[in-house]
Amino acid sequence: MKVKSLFLTALVFAAVSSYGQYLGQSYTPNVITTAVPFVSIAPDARGGSMGDCGVASEPDVYSMHYNPAKYVYLPDKLSIGLGYSPWLRNLADDMNLAYLAGAYKINERSSVAATLRYFSCGDIEFRDDHNNLIGLYSPNEWAIDATYSRMLGDYLSGAVAARFIYSNLTQGQVNDAKPGISVAADIGVFYKRQVEWFSSMDADFSWGVSITNIGSKINYNGMSTKRDFIPTTLRLGPSLKLELDEYNSLAFNVDFSKLLVPTPPVRDVQSGDIKYGYDNDVSTVMGMIQSFYDAPGYSWNENIMDYDHIGAFYEELCEINIGAGVEYWYNNIFAVRAGYFNETALKGNRKYVTLGAALKYNVFGLDVSYLIPVNTVAGSNPLENTLRFNLTYSMGAKKG
C-alpha cells in the first residue's frame, strides 16, 4: 500500500523533536510524545500571538483551551467565536484547524461554555501493492467539550470541563486499525483583582492554574492492548494589566506548561531493556504522578558514543515550556500583540516569536496572529508561516 502523506500530523510532531542539537552538543533528544497532539495546538489568534499564553490572560470566548475558570469573568452575556488556521503549509497545502466556541454568562457568578475543534489532515491517496488507486481519503480528528465555571469567592473562580476526542487517521484502510476515542476532563482555577501597586494608574493582577485533557489513553489497533497517552497538560502563570490612561492599556502574561505524561526511559541499545528511568507503560493517573520524577537524566552523546549523565532534576526542568506575551489596546478598539515560546532542545526545541493584531467594531472582533520560528532544520521549519484567524461576536456587555 502506497500513501502519499500517511499520518502527516504525527510525523511533523516527530520532526519537530529532531531539532535536537542540545547546547552545541550531540545529545539525543528524549521527547515526550502523545496521541492526538491536535488538542494541544493553540486554536485562537490572541493566545497564538502571545507565545501561546492564556492561563491568566483577560478572559475571552476561547478560554477553554487554556483555563475554563476564566469564563465567569467574561464581560459579555453571550460570546461566539470562530477560528481557522492553515496548518503546516510548508509541508502540505490542505491541512487546517477549525475551532468554534460559545459562552453564555448565566449570572454574575456562573457561566457555561462549549467548543468544537476540528483538525483536517488533508487528502491522502491510498494505493494497493500494484500501485492501483484504492481511493482518496481525508483523515480527520475532532474534539467537543463543555464547561461550567463559577465564582468560589470574591476574586477566585473555578471550573470543570468534559471532553470527547475522536481521531480517525486511517479511514479503515489499514489492517486492524480503528479510530481512536478518548474521554477527558479539565479543571482550572482563576484569581483576579484590582491592585494598588502604582500611584499613577489602575492595575489588575491575576493568576491561573489548569490541568487539561485528563483522560483515557487511546488505542488505534484493535489487535493490540497497547494504548497511547493523550496530552494531559499542566499550565500556570500570572498576568498584569495596566490601565495607562483613559485610552491605553498594556498587559503582560507568562505561562509555564508541562506535559503530565511519563518520560520515555533510556533503553539499552542492544537488549532493549530499561537502562535509565522508569517504565512508562502505566495508567493515566500514575503517569501524571510519575511525570514529576521519572526523567532518566542520561542521554546518548554521539561525540563519545556513550550515555552521558545530564542529571534527572535538570531534565525535569527541561520539560517545562515557557511562553511570554504582551498585549496593547488603544481605546478597546485596536490591539497589537507579541510573544515568545521556548522549549528546550532536549525536549523538542520549538522556539518561536509570535505577532498579532486585533480590531473591534461594535459587537464584532477580528484577530490575526503570525508565527516566526527562530530555529530551522535544513533552512526551514514546519511551523514557519503559521497564521491564525478569529472572528468573534459578543452581545449584552455589562455597562461600565
N, C-alpha and C positions, 0 to 999 in steps of 0.2 A: 504494500500500500504506500502510495506516494502522497505526501501532504505538503502543500505549498508553504504554509506557515503554522504548523501544528503547535498549539499551546503557546502562542507568541507571548501572551501576557506573562506566563510563568518563566519563559526564557529570558525575558527582559529583566525581570527582577533578579534572576540569577546573574545576568550580565552586569547589572549594577554592582553586585558584590565582587566582581572580578577586577575592580579598580585598585585592588589592594596593595599598592606599594606603601608600606607602613613606615612612615617617618624615614624614608630613604633606604629602608632595609627590605630584604626579600622574605618577609613573613607571609605565610599563607593565611588569608582571612578566614575567620571562623564565624560565618554569617548565620544568624538565626532565620530560618525560612519557615513559612507557613502556607497553608492553603488560602484561597480567596483573598489575595492581597488587595483586591479592588476596594474592600471595605475600609482600608487604611488610607486611601487616596483622599486628600482634602477636596471636597466637592464644590467649595464655594470660592469665588474670586476674592472675597475680602480676606479670609484666613490664608488663602493661597498667595496673597500679595504681601503678607506679613510673616513670612518664614514659617507657614503652617501653624501660626499661633491662634489660640481661640479658647483655651480653657477658662480664662478670666477676662477676656475682652468684653466690650459692650455687647449685650445680648442682641441677637437678630434671629430671623426665621431659620437660619442654617446652623443654629447652636447644637443640634442633635449630634453632629459628628464630634464635637469637642467636649461639651458638657451640657446635658439636657436640663440641669438645675437652673440654667440662666433664663429659661423661658418665662418664668414667673415675673421677671423684671422687664419684660417687653413693654414698651410704651404704647403699643397699638393693641386694639381689641382683636383684630384679625390680620394676619400676615400670610401671604402666599409667595413662594419663591420658586423660580425655575432656573436651573443651572445646566450649562453644557460646556464640555471640554473635549476638543480633539486630542486624542492621547497618543503620545509617542510617534509623532508624524515623521520623525527621522527614520523610522523603521517600517511603518505601514501607513497608508493613507485612508484607512477605513475603520480605525479603532476610535471609540469615543465613550465618554462617560456622561450620562444624563442624570439629573437629580431634580426631584420635585419635593417641596417641603411646604407644610402648612401648620400654623399655630393659632390657637384661639385662647384668649385670656378670659377665664370663667369669671374671676373677680380679682380684687387686688392681692389675693393670697394664693391663687391657684391658676394653673394653665395646663392645657393639653396640646400635644403636637404629634405629627406623624410625617414620615418621609418615605419616599421610594427612590432607590438608587438602581440604575440600570447600566451595565457595562457591556458593550458590544466588542467582541474580539475580532470583528471584521469577517470577511468571507474566506473560507478555507476550501480548497479543492481536494477532494478525496479521489484517489485512483487505485485500481487493483494492481496485482503483480505484473500484469501485461500493459500497464500504463493506460488502461481504458478508464475514461471518466465515469465515476460512480455517481457523483453529484456535487453540487456546490452548497455548502452548509455555512451557517452563521452561529458559531458558538457564542454563548452569552451567559452572563451572571447577573443576578439581581438580589436585592435585599429590601424588605419592607419592615418598618418599625413604628412604634408608638410609645409615647411617654406621658407621664403625669408629673408635674412639677408643683411644689408647694412651699410656701414660706414656713420655716421652722422657728423663726424668731424675728426680731426687728430687722436684722441685717443678714440673716442666714437662710438660704433655701436649699432644698434637696429634691432629688428626682430619681425615679426608676424608669427604665425603658425595657421593652421586649422587642426582639428582632427575629425575623425568619430569613434565612440565607439559602439561596438556590444557585447552584453552579453546574451548568451543562456545557462541558468543554468538548465532548466527543460526538454529540448528536447521534449516539447509538452506532457509530461507525467503527469502534474499536472493540475487539472481543472482550467480553466480561466487564466492560466499562459501564458505568451508570452515573447519573447526575449526583453530585454531592449536595447534601442537605444538612443544615445545622440550625439549631435554635439557640439564641444568645440573649444576654441581658446586659444593661448598662446601669451603673449607679454613679451619682455625682452630687457634690455639694458646691455651693457658690456663696461667697460673702462679699457684700458691697456696702460701703458707707461713705458719707462725706467726711473729709478730714480738714483740719485747720493747720496744715503744715506750712502754708505760705501766706504771708500777710497781704500780698497784693492780688491774690487770685483764689478762686474756689477750686477745689480738687476732690476727686473721688478715688478711693483706693479699693481694690478688690483682689480677691484670690479665689482660685478654684482647684478642685481635685476631682478627677473622674477615673473610673475603670470601665472601659468599653469592650464589648464583644466577649463577655464571659459566657462561654458556651461549649456545646458538644463538639467533639472532633469530627472530621469529615472523612468519608471513605468513597473513593471513586471506582473501586474494583469490587464487584460482587463476590469474587472468589477469594478475597484476601481479608484477613482480620486486622491488618494494619490500618490505622487511622491517623490523619494529619491534624495538627493543631490549627485553629483559626487565630487571627492576630489579636489576642487579648492585650490591651494596651492601658498602661497607667500614665495619666497626664496630671501635672500640677504646675502651678505658676501664679505670679502676681501680675497686676496691671495698675497703672496710674494714669488717670485722665486729668489734664489741667485745662481749666477754662481761662485762657489767656486774657480775653476780654469779651465783650458782648458778641463778637462775630467769629472769633478764632478759638479753636480748641486743639489740643495736642495730647495724644495717648501713647503710652509706652507699654509693651507687652513682652513677657518672657514665658516660654513653655519648656518644661522638661518632660520628656516622654521616654518610656521604656516598655519593650515587649515583655509581658508576663508569660513567656514561653520558654521551656528549658533550652539551655545552650547545648548544641551537639558536642558530645565528648570527642576527644582526640583519640583515634584508634591506631593500633599498631599497623604499620604498612604491610607487613607480611601476614600476620594472623587475623587481623581484623578485630581483635579483642580491644576492649576499652583500656587505654593506657593512662589517660588523664581525664578527669572529670567524672560525670555521673551518667548513668543510663537515662536517656531522655524519652524512653517509651513508658510514660507514666500517665496517670489520669489528669484531667483538666485542673482540678483543684491542687493536686500535688505538683503539677507543672508550674502553677502560679507561685506556689511557695518556693519550690526548688530554684526558680529563675533568679532569686536573690543571692544564691550562694554557689551555683553549680559551674561557674566558669572554670575551664580546665587550667588556665594560667600558663599553657605551653602552646607553642606554635612551631610549625615546620619552617626552618630557615634554610633557604636554598643556597646561601653563601657557605654555610658549614655542613650542609646536607645532614642535618640532625635536628632534633627538637630543641628549642631554645626556651628557657624559662622567662616569661614576661610578667608573671605574678597574677594570681587569681583575683585579688582585690582590684588591681589595675584593669584587668579585663572586664570585671563587672562594671567599673566606671565607664569603660568604653561602650557599654551597651545603653548608656543614657544619651539620647539625642537632645540637642538644644536648638530652639528656634527663638528668634527675637524679631520684633516688629514695631514700627512706629506708624501712627495714623494722624493726619492733619485734616481738620474740617474747617471750611470757611462758610459761616452763616448757615450751617447744616444743609448746604446745597451742593457744595463741591468738595471732594476729598482726594488727597494723594496719599499713597502708602508705600512703604518699603520694608524689607525684612531680609533675614539671612537664616538658613537652616544648615546645621552641621551634624554629620555622622562620621565617626572615626573610620579610618581606612580598614582597621581590623574587623569592622562590623558592616562594611558595605561601601563607605566612602561617598555617600551622597552629600554634596556640598553645593549650595546654590543661593544666589541672590534673587529676590523676588521684588517686583514693582507692580503698582496698580493704581487705579483711579476709580472714582465713583461720582455719579451725578444723580441728584434727587430733584424731581419736579412734581409738586403736589403729592399724589398718593403713589407715584411710581419711582422706582430707583433702578439704575443701571450700574453694574460693577464689572470691571475687567481687570485681569492680572496677567503678568508675563513672567516666566521663569528663565533665569540666566545661570546655567551651570558654571562653576568655577574650576571644575576638573574635567578632563576629557581622556578618552582612550582612542588611540589612533586618529586623533584630531576631531573626534565627535563625541557626543554624549546622547544617550537615548532620551533624556529629559529635555534636551535643547528645544527651544521654540515652543514650549508648552504654554498654551493660552487657556484662560477660563473666563466664562461669561455668566453673569447672573442678571435676571430681571426679577424685581420684587414689587409686589403690590401690597400696600398697607392701608388700613382704614380704621377709624374710631380711635385715633390717638388721644391720649389724655391731654386735657388742656393745662397749659403751663400755669 
